[in-house]
Amino acid sequence: MEVINTLGRRKKSVARVYMQNGTGSVTVNGRDFKEYFPTMPLQYRVHQPFMLTETEGKYDVKVNVRGGGITGQIEAVRLGISRALITIDPEWKKQLKDEGLITRDPRMVERKKYGQPKARKQFQFSKR
């Protein structure tokens, strides 16, 4: 099997995922993913697509991720892994879709408007 290249995005984060047959190692930006994402809930999100498709330990994953914060990055990585698994076997699409793993979250930060200190916050109003 050749290397499968997919993309995942969330807010300002962009993750490029490269997946191939292997022993199940996951590296993010040249480091082990357990070092890059230190807490258990974040590590669970990396394993979630593999657990749903019962493919843990079958594929090596290399990820380049940049931009945004840690939550946006982990969601981008999860989307990229899910898309790569669908490329391998399209029958896994229903399982991943039912869990909401292949939906790109469209929510972005609202822009700041002029005449206001932030996007929605307004300066104090004085009637008199």
Buried (B, 14 or more C-beta within 10 A) or exposed (E): EEEBEBEBBBBBBBBBBBBEEBEEEBBBBEEEBBEBBEEEEBBEBBBBBBEBBEBEEBBBBBBBBEBBEBBBBBBBBBBBBBBBBBEBEEEBBEBBEEEEBBEEEEEEEEEEEEEEEEEEEEEEEEEE
